Structures are given as structure tokens and as C-alpha cells.
Amino acid sequence: MSRPSRALPAQPAPAAAARALRRAARFVRRALPLCRAHTVEFFTRGLWQRLVAPRPDAVLEALRAAGPLAHPLAAGSGAAAAPGDDDIFSSAFCENSEKLVNVHLFALAAKYYSLSNLGVCTPLEDVLEALKGDSEGAIGIKPDEFMNNKKSHEVQVMSELVDGIANYCGIKQVIDIGSGKGYLSSFLSMQYNLKVYGIDCSSSNTNGAHERNRKLKKHWRAYQSRGKESLKSQSLEMANDRPVENEINCRTISEELLHNANSLQNQDQVIIQDLVPSCGFTEMATLETNTETEADLVTETQSHETKLSEEVLAILNVLPVDAVEDFSSSHCNCGELCEEEKVQRKMTSLKTKARKSSESNLYFPLTSCITAETELNDIITDLEDCMMVGLHTCGDLAANTLRIFTAKPEIKAVCSVGCCYHLLSEQFENQEECHDQVWGFPMCQYLKNKGWCCGRNARMSACLALERVAVGQMLPTESLFYRAVLQVIVEEIYGVTKSDRHVGKTFSKSSSFVDYVRRSLKKLELDDSKLPDSCIMDYYEKYKHRMNELEAFNMLKVVLAPCIEVLILLDRLCYLKEQENIAWSGLVKLFDPVKSPRCYAVIALKNQSCS
């Protein structure tokens, strides 16, 4: 199918994307000592004294006054700033000690190097407008009943974009990588009539997808009930409006429609089929068809026939068509033969449309581990021209999604929102030569040539949610303080500096600092019997006046978080810009970052000639 003639929005040029990456990398490199510091070691390694020169209260005041916690820069202002500003911002750190010395410049730089100010993002509205064309929007179905607010927001926004890209590329098959419990996949299938394969490495997630479909079935049944009530109401209204001589016929039709709809509840075959066949991933749910449907909708006038047919079509459009059985009845005595033939042709057309649509309106969850070398044909036997999507694909999976997209000719487009940056593998992190391994970071040639490495702690910092802090959601300072003081106890009393065991969510279960320490020591498999309560409290009293240092330090890491994310996302965008078969690629902010902090999608479409 040929691609529409309408043009996509302007995309950042390869040179512009590379320039933005180089500038952001230069600043982040100066800030790496802060990024790589772990708050668990805050007191044991003297992080404040080593890395920050100003007082804690001065740091917090400067961040609130000039930093991202204050007011954002005007859109695009960062991109328009003079190149010399890069040198100014680098002076926020001492050249010799690497300490942060100018918090005001640091705060301005953190805003300056954010994605929204580097001029490399494409507005979502522009993309949707270009993709929409002359197509009409789908019937609005809200998934709030079976998703939380965050997931509902993500699924609705991303599914509209995916449907637009699929229509633009003329494809009906979607591969959802890291599909989890199938929220996005199910919605794409039911709302937009797309054939979706959801692939996840966790069998428990795949099983969870079946559970989601159970809940979806209840949701769709509610729509079905509304449809039946609409049919009943419409028929009764029409009966009241018709002349007296037609009243009996109309009432008969209304009663038959209602009788047939209600009788479906007692049939051996359930009305709404499971969207996922229980007998296997690759089997398709089969619709049982009956041949006695048409006469139930016959009336004595053409207008009545048309109106009822439109009602049936409306329900078919609202319900997932592969979940609807044909109504059946043996009563067909009202109307002449020619009228029956007319309605039969009309209903046959409706059923044909539903059956064709049902062939594509399917969702299949599959369990498989996806790597850069994965052959999709081994997993999906009927692979055709398709697009790949990923909603919060973890770690290397987001990078591998892009690599598979560029390598496989069947995949015409990709829309990937990554997350869990701390799970990325880094080529230059451990200084070990592994020539055959495919790494999650870096992807683009520039950062590879530079031997760029963020480090796990820096990538963990990239997961912090600045926007949530900016609107008043507080950092867990007390729990971080507890953990940092615990580390002092563990090292000074027990002589343990490294451990493979983790404390986990002990803070939320603890009634006091003493209780927290004792619970944590048990988790770390350390004997707490030789440690009296008084000794534990001595440590608490020794460090409690420095809690503001920890708060200020963590706020610095939160402010830096978007800059590290910029580095990762621009690395992926520049990788796509290096490929020869890409017609359009860009970064698009999909979600409200307060609801969903990992809100940026990497989107790309191949040249139409690629096959």
C-alpha cells in the first residue's frame, strides 16, 4: 500500500541532533562525580565535603530560585542561546577539585540542557495532525475501569499515535515488545482493530495478560448491555411514532430483538470470546456463525430497516468484532420476499465487514526473550509488514528494539518509550573487551568513539522524577537518611563494606530508627544481639543534624536527572540518524511527566522503498 502524500512534521537534522548530543555530553561529563555518587555512602565516603562547596541551605535556596524547581525556560530558548554559554556553564565546577562551586550556574545549565530546550523534540500535536489526514477518530472508549490513572493516560495517548502511524504506513500488524500484562496490546487490538503480538520474556506477565483480558471482557460486556438498551429504546420510540396500523408490527420487531438479545445470555457459546485463545498462542479464536440472523431486522418500511441496521453497525463498531456472535432467530414472517432479500444483503455486508475486521482484531501474548539478534519469523509465523512498539521497555530492550527495527525490512516503523536506565549494559563500564556483545549504551558512533560511560549510579539518577518533585512531591529524605546511617553502623561495627544482600523496603515496615536497624541487620544476615539500643541511637544523634546535607545532595541529583536522560535518548536518536533507510526520526514527548516521568518516545519511519 502506498503511503499518503501528506508530509510528516519537520524532523531534527542529523547535524542538529549530533550537536545537541555533544553539548549535553560536555556538561554531563563535568557533573559525573555527582551523578555517580550513591547516597548509601553519603556519610561513609564524606560525599558532601568531597563534591559540594556551598552550604546545604545555600544549595536548596539557589535551586528553588534559579533551577528547574523554579520556572522552566521558554520553549526553544536553550537552542537559541549562544554557543559560548557552554563554556560559562562548565565553570559551575572547580577545574581541579571537581567540586560544585556555583549552584546558580549549575541550575541554569540543568534547564539549558533539557530536551525541551535543546530544540530537538517534535511536538506530539504536530505528529498527530500530520498522521490524521482525512480519517475519522475511533469511538471513544475509556480504559479507566481496568487500568490505574497512570497506565490509562499512557495507553490512550500512545495507542492513538500508534494507530496513526500504522494507518500512515498502511499496515495492520503491531509487535509490542516488552508487552508486560498486555494493557497497550489489548487496547490497540480492541479500539483500533489492529492485530497485535505482545512479546514478553516473563511467563508470569504473559499469564497476567490473560487476566487482563478477563477484566476487559467485563468491560466490553458493559458496552454490549448499553447497546442492547439502545436497540430496545430505539425500537420502542419508533413504534410510538408510527401510524396505528403499523404499531403491532413494530412492537413485534422490538420484542423479537429484545428476546434474541436476552436469550444470548443462555446460549452454550458465550457472547464475548476471550481475546486470547486459551488453547495456544498461535491459534485464532473462531467465530461461530449462524445463518438465520437477517429476518429479525425486517420491517415494513425501508426507513425502519435502515435505522435498525445502523444500530447494529454501531454496536459492531463499539464492541470488539471478534468477540461478537451473529444473532439468530427462526422468525421471519414479517415483510415480503423482496424486502427480506434487501435486508439479507445488508446484513451479509455487515457480517462480512465484521468477519474481515475480526481477522485483524486479535491479540496474542507470546513469551520470548528479545535480543538484538532475535529472528521475529521464529516467533511470529505470519509476520508481515508491521511496526514495533514498546511502552516502558526496560534497559537494553529499548535499544534492541531500535536495532531490530533498522535490521528487519518487514518493520516499517517504531515507537519506543524506554525506562529502567539503570538496567542498561554499558560497553565501557567495566573495561573488559567483549567484541561480540551488543550493548545498550552507547549506540551512536560519536559516543562510542569517545568511549563514553555513565556508570550505574548515574543511570539510576536518570530515573528520578524532577517534575514530580517540582510540583511538591517530596523526596524520601528520612528513609535515605536511615539507610546512610545504617551503612556507617555496618562498616564501623561489623567491618562490612560490600554485600550482595539488600535492605529493601524495610523503612515502611519500621516503627523507629532502632527497629529499622534491627530489621535491616537481619536482612543483611548480621548479628544484632551485640548492638544495644543505646548504641544505635548514638549513631542517629551523631548524624541527624546533617540530614539537610543529604536533602540538598539528593536535590542536586534530581535536578541532574533530565540531563542524563537527554544523553541516553539523544544517543538513540543519533543512532537512527546514522541509518540510511530511515525516512523520519524524532523524539516526541507523549505523556504528562508528573503522571509518567519516562515520557519521551523515540519514533522512526522507514523509507517507503525499503522492503
C-alpha positions as CSV (number, residue, x, y, z in Angstrom):
1,M,0.0,0.0,0.0
2,S,1.4,3.4,-1.0
3,R,2.0,5.9,1.7
4,P,-0.3,9.1,1.9
5,S,1.1,12.2,0.1
6,R,0.8,14.3,3.3
7,A,4.1,15.2,4.9
8,L,5.3,14.5,8.4
9,P,6.4,17.3,10.6
10,A,9.9,18.7,10.2
11,Q,12.5,16.5,11.9
12,P,15.8,17.5,13.6
13,A,18.6,17.2,11.0
14,P,21.3,14.7,11.8
15,A,23.8,17.5,12.4
16,A,21.5,19.3,14.8
17,A,20.9,16.1,16.8
18,A,24.6,15.4,16.9
19,R,25.4,19.0,18.0
20,A,22.8,18.8,20.8
21,L,24.3,15.5,22.0
22,R,27.9,16.9,22.0
23,R,26.8,19.9,24.1
24,A,24.8,17.9,26.6
25,A,27.6,15.3,26.9
26,R,30.2,18.0,27.7
27,F,28.1,19.3,30.6
28,V,27.2,15.9,32.0
29,R,30.9,14.8,31.9
30,R,31.7,17.7,34.3
31,A,28.8,16.6,36.6
32,L,29.6,12.9,36.6
33,P,31.2,12.8,40.0
34,L,27.8,14.0,41.4
35,C,25.9,11.6,39.2
36,R,27.9,8.6,40.1
37,A,27.8,9.2,43.9
38,H,25.5,6.8,45.8
39,T,23.5,8.2,48.8
40,V,24.0,5.0,50.8
41,E,27.7,6.1,51.0
42,F,26.9,9.7,51.8
43,F,28.4,9.7,55.3
44,T,30.9,6.8,55.0
45,R,32.6,8.5,51.9
46,G,32.1,12.1,53.0
47,L,30.3,12.9,49.8
48,W,29.2,16.5,50.7
49,Q,32.7,17.5,51.7
50,R,34.2,15.9,48.6
51,L,31.8,17.1,46.0
52,V,29.9,20.3,47.1
53,A,31.4,23.6,48.3
54,P,28.4,25.7,49.3
55,R,26.4,25.2,52.4
56,P,23.3,22.9,52.1
57,D,20.8,25.8,52.8
58,A,22.5,27.9,50.1
59,V,22.2,25.0,47.6
60,L,18.5,24.5,48.3
61,E,17.8,28.2,48.0
62,A,19.7,28.5,44.7
63,L,17.9,25.5,43.2
64,R,14.5,26.9,44.1
65,A,15.4,30.4,42.8
66,A,17.1,29.6,39.5
67,G,16.8,25.9,38.8
68,P,14.3,23.6,37.3
69,L,12.4,23.7,40.6
70,A,11.5,27.3,39.8
71,H,10.2,28.2,36.3
72,P,11.0,26.4,33.1
73,L,12.8,28.2,30.3
74,A,10.7,29.3,27.4
75,A,10.4,26.6,24.8
76,G,13.4,26.6,22.5
77,S,15.3,29.2,24.4
78,G,18.1,26.8,25.1
79,A,18.6,26.1,21.4
80,A,18.8,29.7,20.6
81,A,21.4,30.5,23.2
82,A,24.9,31.4,22.1
83,P,27.5,28.6,21.9
84,G,29.7,30.4,24.3
85,D,27.2,29.6,27.1
86,D,28.6,26.1,27.1
87,D,31.9,27.4,28.5
88,I,30.1,29.5,31.1
89,F,28.1,26.6,32.4
90,S,31.2,24.4,32.7
91,S,32.6,26.8,35.2
92,A,29.9,25.7,37.7
93,F,32.5,23.1,38.8
94,C,36.1,23.6,40.0
95,E,38.6,22.5,37.5
96,N,40.9,20.9,40.0
97,S,38.8,19.6,42.8
98,E,35.7,18.8,40.6
99,K,33.6,20.3,43.4
100,L,30.4,22.1,42.6
101,V,31.1,25.7,43.3
102,N,28.4,27.7,41.6
103,V,24.9,26.3,42.2
104,H,23.2,29.2,40.2
105,L,25.1,28.3,37.0
106,F,24.6,24.6,37.7
107,A,20.8,25.1,38.0
108,L,20.6,27.2,34.8
109,A,22.7,24.6,32.9
110,A,20.4,21.7,34.0
111,K,17.5,23.6,32.4
112,Y,19.5,24.6,29.4
113,Y,20.4,21.0,28.5
114,S,17.0,19.6,29.0
115,L,15.3,18.0,25.9
116,S,12.6,20.7,25.9
117,N,15.2,23.4,25.5
118,L,17.7,21.8,23.1
119,G,15.4,22.2,20.1
120,V,15.4,18.5,19.1
121,C,11.9,17.4,20.1
122,T,8.9,17.3,17.8
123,P,5.5,18.3,19.4
124,L,3.1,15.4,19.7
125,E,0.3,17.6,18.3
126,D,2.2,18.2,15.1
127,V,2.8,14.5,14.6
128,L,-0.8,13.5,15.2
129,E,-2.1,16.3,12.9
130,A,0.2,15.0,10.1
131,L,-0.8,11.4,10.6
132,K,-4.6,12.0,11.0
133,G,-5.3,13.0,7.4
134,D,-8.9,12.5,6.4
135,S,-9.5,9.6,8.8
136,E,-12.2,9.9,11.5
137,G,-11.3,9.3,15.1
138,A,-12.3,6.0,16.7
139,I,-15.2,5.7,19.1
140,G,-14.0,7.0,22.4
141,I,-13.5,4.1,24.9
142,K,-12.0,4.9,28.3
143,P,-9.8,2.2,29.8
144,D,-10.0,3.7,33.3
145,E,-12.2,0.9,34.5
146,F,-9.5,-1.7,34.2
147,M,-6.3,0.4,34.4
148,N,-5.0,2.9,37.0
149,N,-4.8,6.6,36.1
150,K,-1.1,6.5,35.1
151,K,-1.5,3.4,32.8
152,S,-4.8,4.7,31.3
153,H,-3.1,8.0,30.4
154,E,-0.1,6.2,28.8
155,V,-2.2,3.7,26.9
156,Q,-4.7,6.2,25.5
157,V,-2.0,8.7,24.3
158,M,0.3,6.1,22.8
159,S,-2.4,4.0,21.2
160,E,-3.7,7.0,19.3
161,L,-0.2,7.7,18.0
162,V,0.5,4.1,17.1
163,D,-2.8,3.8,15.2
164,G,-1.9,7.0,13.3
165,I,1.5,5.6,12.3
166,A,0.0,2.3,11.3
167,N,-2.6,4.0,9.1
168,Y,0.1,6.3,7.6
169,C,2.3,3.3,6.7
170,G,-0.7,1.2,5.5
171,I,-0.1,-1.7,8.0
172,K,-2.4,-3.6,10.4
173,Q,0.1,-5.7,12.3
174,V,1.8,-4.4,15.5
175,I,4.5,-6.1,17.6
176,D,4.5,-4.9,21.2
177,I,8.0,-5.6,22.7
178,G,8.1,-6.0,26.5
179,S,4.3,-6.1,26.5
180,G,4.0,-6.9,30.2
181,K,0.4,-7.6,31.1
182,G,-0.9,-6.5,27.8
183,Y,-2.5,-3.2,28.6
184,L,-1.3,-1.4,25.4
185,S,-1.7,-4.5,23.2
186,S,-5.3,-5.2,24.2
187,F,-6.3,-1.6,23.7
188,L,-4.7,-1.4,20.3
189,S,-6.5,-4.5,19.3
190,M,-10.0,-3.7,20.5
191,Q,-10.0,0.1,20.0
192,Y,-8.2,0.3,16.7
193,N,-8.7,-3.2,15.1
194,L,-5.0,-3.9,14.9
195,K,-3.6,-7.4,15.0
196,V,-1.1,-7.3,17.9
197,Y,1.5,-9.7,19.0
198,G,2.6,-8.9,22.6
199,I,6.1,-10.4,23.4
200,D,7.4,-10.5,26.9
201,C,10.2,-12.6,28.5
202,S,8.2,-13.2,31.7
203,S,5.7,-16.1,31.6
204,S,4.0,-14.5,34.7
205,N,3.4,-11.4,32.6
206,T,2.0,-13.4,29.8
207,N,-0.3,-15.1,32.2
208,G,-1.2,-11.7,33.6
209,A,-2.2,-10.7,30.1
210,H,-4.9,-13.4,30.2
211,E,-6.1,-12.0,33.5
212,R,-6.3,-8.5,31.9
213,N,-8.4,-10.0,29.2
214,R,-10.8,-11.4,31.8
215,K,-11.3,-7.9,33.1
216,L,-11.6,-6.5,29.6
217,K,-14.4,-9.0,28.9
218,K,-16.4,-7.5,31.7
219,H,-15.7,-4.0,30.4
220,W,-16.9,-4.9,26.9
221,R,-20.0,-6.6,28.3
222,A,-21.0,-3.3,29.8
223,Y,-20.8,-1.7,26.4
224,Q,-22.8,-4.6,25.0
225,S,-25.5,-4.0,27.6
226,R,-25.7,-0.4,26.7
227,G,-26.0,-1.4,23.0
228,K,-29.0,-3.7,23.8
229,E,-30.7,-0.9,25.8
230,S,-30.1,1.4,22.9
231,L,-31.8,-1.1,20.5
232,K,-34.7,-1.5,22.8
233,S,-35.2,2.2,23.3
234,Q,-34.9,3.0,19.6
235,S,-37.4,0.3,18.6
236,L,-39.9,1.5,21.2
237,E,-39.6,5.1,20.2
238,M,-40.1,4.2,16.5
239,A,-43.1,2.1,17.4
240,N,-44.7,5.0,19.2
241,D,-44.1,7.4,16.3
242,R,-45.6,5.1,13.6
243,P,-49.2,5.1,12.5
244,V,-51.7,2.9,14.3
245,E,-51.8,0.3,11.6
246,N,-48.0,-0.4,11.9
247,E,-47.9,-0.4,15.7
248,I,-48.4,-4.1,16.1
249,N,-45.6,-5.0,13.6
250,C,-43.1,-2.6,15.2
251,R,-43.9,-4.0,18.7
252,T,-43.3,-7.5,17.4
253,I,-40.0,-6.5,15.9
254,S,-38.9,-4.8,19.2
255,E,-39.9,-7.7,21.3
256,E,-38.1,-10.1,19.0
257,L,-34.9,-8.0,19.1
258,L,-35.0,-7.8,22.9
259,H,-35.9,-11.5,23.2
260,N,-33.0,-12.5,21.0
261,A,-30.5,-10.3,22.8
262,N,-31.6,-11.6,26.2
263,S,-31.5,-15.2,25.0
264,L,-27.8,-14.9,24.2
265,Q,-27.0,-15.0,27.8
266,N,-28.4,-18.6,28.0
267,Q,-26.6,-19.9,24.9
268,D,-23.9,-22.5,25.3
269,Q,-21.5,-20.3,23.4
270,V,-20.6,-17.2,25.4
271,I,-21.2,-13.9,23.6
272,I,-17.9,-12.3,24.3
273,Q,-15.0,-14.6,23.4
274,D,-11.6,-14.4,25.2
275,L,-9.4,-12.1,23.1
276,V,-6.6,-14.6,23.7
277,P,-7.3,-18.2,22.8
278,S,-6.8,-20.5,25.8
279,C,-5.5,-23.4,23.7
280,G,-2.4,-21.7,22.5
281,F,-0.6,-18.5,21.4
282,T,-0.9,-19.1,17.6
283,E,-4.4,-20.4,17.3
284,M,-7.1,-17.9,16.3
285,A,-10.4,-17.6,18.1
286,T,-13.1,-18.9,15.7
287,L,-16.4,-17.2,15.3
288,E,-19.4,-19.4,15.1
289,T,-21.8,-18.0,12.5
290,N,-25.5,-18.7,12.2
291,T,-27.5,-18.2,9.1
292,E,-30.8,-17.1,10.5
293,T,-29.9,-13.5,11.5
294,E,-31.3,-11.3,8.8
295,A,-35.0,-11.6,9.2
296,D,-35.0,-10.3,12.7
297,L,-34.4,-6.8,11.5
298,V,-37.0,-6.8,8.7
299,T,-39.7,-4.1,9.0
300,E,-42.4,-2.9,6.7
301,T,-40.6,0.3,5.6
302,Q,-37.2,0.9,4.2
303,S,-36.5,3.7,6.8
304,H,-37.1,1.3,9.6
305,E,-34.7,-1.3,8.1
306,T,-32.0,1.3,7.6
307,K,-32.3,2.6,11.1
308,L,-32.1,-0.8,12.8
309,S,-29.2,-1.7,10.5
310,E,-27.4,1.4,11.6
311,E,-28.0,0.4,15.2
312,V,-26.4,-3.0,14.6
313,L,-23.5,-1.4,12.8
314,A,-23.0,1.0,15.8
315,I,-22.7,-1.9,18.2
316,L,-20.4,-3.8,15.9
317,N,-18.2,-0.7,15.8
318,V,-18.2,-0.3,19.6
319,L,-17.7,-4.0,20.5
320,P,-14.5,-5.9,19.6
321,V,-15.8,-7.6,16.5
322,D,-14.0,-10.9,17.1
323,A,-16.0,-11.0,20.4
324,V,-19.5,-10.8,18.8
325,E,-21.6,-13.7,17.7
326,D,-24.2,-13.3,15.0
327,F,-27.8,-13.1,16.4
328,S,-30.1,-15.9,15.2
329,S,-33.8,-16.4,15.1
330,S,-36.2,-18.6,13.1
331,H,-38.9,-16.0,13.0
332,C,-39.0,-14.3,9.5
333,N,-42.7,-13.9,8.7
334,C,-42.9,-10.1,8.6
335,G,-42.3,-8.4,5.2
336,E,-42.3,-9.5,1.6
337,L,-39.6,-11.6,0.0
338,C,-38.0,-8.7,-1.8
339,E,-37.7,-6.8,1.5
340,E,-36.1,-9.9,3.1
341,E,-33.6,-10.1,0.3
342,K,-32.7,-6.4,0.7
343,V,-32.1,-6.8,4.4
344,Q,-30.2,-10.1,3.8
345,R,-27.8,-8.4,1.5
346,K,-27.4,-5.6,4.0
347,M,-26.7,-7.9,6.9
348,T,-24.4,-10.1,4.9
349,S,-22.4,-7.0,4.1
350,L,-22.3,-6.1,7.8
351,K,-21.2,-9.7,8.8
352,T,-18.5,-9.7,6.1
353,K,-17.2,-6.4,7.4
354,A,-17.2,-7.8,10.9
355,R,-15.5,-11.1,9.9
356,K,-12.8,-9.3,7.9
357,S,-12.2,-7.0,10.8
358,S,-12.1,-9.9,13.3
359,E,-9.2,-11.4,11.3
360,S,-7.1,-8.5,12.3
361,N,-8.6,-7.6,15.6
362,L,-6.7,-10.1,17.7
363,Y,-4.2,-10.0,20.5
364,F,-1.7,-12.8,21.1
365,P,0.6,-12.7,24.1
366,L,3.9,-14.6,23.5
367,T,6.7,-15.5,25.9
368,S,10.1,-14.9,24.4
369,C,13.3,-13.1,25.3
370,I,14.1,-10.4,22.8
371,T,17.7,-9.6,21.9
372,A,19.3,-7.7,19.0
373,E,19.8,-11.0,17.2
374,T,16.2,-12.2,17.6
375,E,14.6,-13.5,14.4
376,L,11.0,-12.4,14.6
377,N,10.0,-15.0,12.0
378,D,10.8,-17.7,14.5
379,I,8.3,-16.3,16.9
380,I,5.6,-14.9,14.6
381,T,4.9,-17.3,11.8
382,D,2.7,-14.9,9.9
383,L,5.0,-11.9,10.1
384,E,4.1,-9.3,7.6
385,D,4.7,-5.5,7.1
386,C,4.3,-4.2,10.6
387,M,5.5,-1.7,13.2
388,M,7.2,-2.3,16.6
389,V,6.1,-0.5,19.8
390,G,7.3,-0.5,23.3
391,L,5.7,1.2,26.3
392,H,8.4,1.5,29.0
393,T,10.7,-1.2,27.7
394,C,13.3,-1.9,30.3
395,G,17.1,-1.4,29.9
396,D,18.6,-2.9,26.8
397,L,15.3,-3.9,25.4
398,A,14.6,-0.4,24.2
399,A,18.0,-0.3,22.4
400,N,17.5,-3.7,20.9
401,T,14.0,-2.7,19.7
402,L,15.7,0.0,17.6
403,R,18.3,-2.3,16.3
404,I,15.8,-4.9,15.2
405,F,13.7,-2.1,13.5
406,T,16.7,-1.0,11.5
407,A,17.7,-4.5,10.5
408,K,14.3,-6.1,9.6
409,P,12.8,-5.0,6.3
410,E,9.3,-6.0,7.4
411,I,9.3,-3.5,10.2
412,K,8.2,-0.2,8.7
413,A,8.0,2.0,11.8
414,V,8.9,2.0,15.5
415,C,7.6,3.9,18.6
416,S,9.6,3.1,21.7
417,V,9.4,4.6,25.2
418,G,12.2,3.3,27.3
419,C,12.7,3.1,31.1
420,C,14.8,1.5,33.8
421,Y,18.0,3.1,32.6
422,H,20.0,1.5,35.4
423,L,19.5,-1.8,33.7
424,L,21.3,-0.7,30.6
425,S,24.5,-2.5,29.8
426,E,27.4,-0.2,29.0
427,Q,30.2,-1.0,26.7
428,F,32.9,1.0,28.5
429,E,31.8,0.4,32.1
430,N,34.0,-2.5,33.1
431,Q,36.9,-2.0,30.7
432,E,36.5,-5.6,29.6
433,E,36.9,-6.5,25.9
434,C,33.7,-8.3,24.7
435,H,33.8,-7.8,21.0
436,D,30.8,-10.0,20.3
437,Q,28.4,-8.4,22.8
438,V,25.7,-5.9,21.8
439,W,25.5,-3.1,24.4
440,G,22.6,-1.0,25.4
441,F,24.8,2.2,25.7
442,P,26.2,3.8,23.7
443,M,24.6,3.2,20.4
444,C,25.7,6.1,18.2
445,Q,29.1,6.4,16.7
446,Y,30.1,9.7,18.4
447,L,29.7,8.4,22.0
448,K,31.4,5.1,21.0
449,N,34.4,6.9,19.6
450,K,34.6,8.9,22.9
451,G,34.4,5.7,25.0
452,W,31.5,7.3,26.9
453,C,30.4,5.7,30.2
454,C,27.7,7.0,32.6
455,G,28.0,4.3,35.3
456,R,25.2,2.5,37.1
457,N,24.6,5.2,39.7
458,A,24.3,7.9,37.1
459,R,21.9,5.8,35.1
460,M,19.9,5.2,38.3
461,S,19.8,9.0,38.8
462,A,18.4,9.4,35.3
463,C,15.3,7.6,36.6
464,L,14.5,10.2,39.2
465,A,11.3,12.3,38.6
466,L,12.2,16.0,38.6
467,E,8.7,17.1,37.6
468,R,7.1,15.3,40.5
469,V,9.5,17.0,42.9
470,A,8.8,20.4,41.3
471,V,5.1,20.1,41.9
472,G,5.6,19.3,45.6
473,Q,6.1,15.5,45.8
474,M,8.8,15.3,48.4
475,L,11.9,13.2,48.3
476,P,12.1,10.3,50.8
477,T,14.8,12.1,52.8
478,E,14.2,10.3,56.1
479,S,14.4,6.8,54.6
480,L,17.6,7.8,52.7
481,F,19.0,9.2,55.9
482,Y,18.2,6.0,57.8
483,R,20.0,3.9,55.1
484,A,23.0,6.2,55.1
485,V,23.4,6.0,58.8
486,L,22.9,2.2,58.7
487,Q,25.8,2.0,56.3
488,V,28.0,3.7,58.9
489,I,27.0,1.1,61.5
490,V,27.5,-1.8,59.2
491,E,31.0,-0.6,58.3
492,E,32.2,0.5,61.7
493,I,30.6,-2.2,63.9
494,Y,30.7,-5.2,61.5
495,G,33.5,-4.2,59.1
496,V,31.4,-4.9,56.1
497,T,31.9,-2.6,53.1
498,K,30.3,-4.7,50.3
499,S,27.3,-7.0,50.4
500,D,25.2,-8.8,47.9
501,R,22.2,-8.6,50.1
502,H,19.8,-5.7,50.2
503,V,17.7,-4.0,52.8
504,G,14.7,-3.5,50.5
505,K,11.6,-1.7,51.8
506,T,12.4,-2.0,55.4
507,F,11.7,1.6,56.2
508,S,8.0,1.4,55.5
509,K,7.7,-1.5,58.0
510,S,9.7,0.0,60.8
511,S,8.3,1.9,63.8
512,S,11.5,3.7,64.7
513,F,15.2,4.0,63.8
514,V,16.2,1.3,66.2
515,D,13.5,-1.0,64.7
516,Y,14.8,-0.2,61.2
517,V,18.4,-1.0,62.1
518,R,17.5,-4.3,63.7
519,R,15.2,-5.4,60.8
520,S,17.9,-4.4,58.3
521,L,20.7,-6.2,60.1
522,K,18.7,-9.4,60.0
523,K,18.2,-9.0,56.2
524,L,21.9,-8.5,55.8
525,E,22.4,-11.6,57.9
526,L,24.4,-9.7,60.6
527,D,24.0,-10.5,64.3
528,D,22.2,-7.6,66.0
529,S,22.4,-9.0,69.6
530,K,25.8,-7.4,70.3
531,L,24.4,-3.9,69.4
532,P,22.4,-2.3,72.2
533,D,19.6,0.2,71.5
534,S,21.6,3.0,73.1
535,C,24.5,2.4,70.7
536,I,22.1,2.6,67.7
537,M,20.6,5.8,69.0
538,D,24.1,7.3,69.4
539,Y,24.7,7.0,65.7
540,Y,21.3,8.6,65.0
541,E,22.1,11.6,67.2
542,K,25.6,11.9,65.7
543,Y,24.3,12.4,62.2
544,K,20.7,13.8,62.5
545,H,21.9,17.5,62.3
546,R,23.4,16.6,58.8
547,M,20.1,15.5,57.3
548,N,19.9,18.8,55.4
549,E,23.1,17.9,53.6
550,L,21.5,14.7,52.4
551,E,18.4,16.5,51.3
552,A,20.4,19.1,49.3
553,F,22.6,16.4,47.8
554,N,19.7,14.4,46.6
555,M,18.1,17.5,45.2
556,L,21.2,18.1,43.1
557,K,20.9,14.6,41.7
558,V,17.2,15.1,40.9
559,V,18.0,18.3,39.0
560,L,20.7,16.5,37.0
561,A,18.4,13.6,36.2
562,P,16.9,15.0,32.9
563,C,20.4,15.8,31.6
564,I,21.5,12.1,31.9
565,E,18.2,11.1,30.3
566,V,19.0,13.5,27.4
567,L,22.3,11.8,26.8
568,I,20.6,8.4,26.6
569,L,17.8,9.5,24.4
570,L,19.9,11.6,22.0
571,D,22.3,8.6,21.7
572,R,19.3,6.6,20.4
573,L,18.1,9.4,18.1
574,C,21.6,9.9,16.6
575,Y,21.9,6.1,16.0
576,L,18.7,6.3,13.9
577,K,20.1,9.4,12.1
578,E,23.1,7.3,11.1
579,Q,21.0,4.7,9.3
580,E,20.4,5.1,5.6
581,N,16.9,3.5,5.4
582,I,15.2,5.9,7.8
583,A,12.8,8.5,6.3
584,W,11.8,10.2,9.5
585,S,13.0,10.0,13.1
586,G,12.5,12.1,16.2
587,L,11.9,12.4,19.9
588,V,8.3,13.2,20.9
589,K,7.0,13.9,24.4
590,L,4.0,11.7,24.8
591,F,2.9,11.9,28.4
592,D,2.4,14.3,31.3
593,P,5.7,13.9,33.1
594,V,4.0,14.2,36.5
595,K,1.8,11.2,35.7
596,S,4.5,9.3,33.8
597,P,8.1,10.6,34.3
598,R,9.5,8.5,31.4
599,C,7.5,10.4,28.9
600,Y,9.7,10.6,25.7
601,A,9.2,8.3,22.7
602,V,11.8,7.5,20.0
603,I,9.9,7.4,16.8
604,A,11.1,6.4,13.3
605,L,9.6,5.5,9.9
606,K,11.5,3.8,7.1
607,N,11.7,5.0,3.5
608,Q,8.7,3.8,1.5
609,S,11.0,2.0,-0.9
610,C,12.5,-0.2,1.8
611,S,11.3,-3.8,1.6
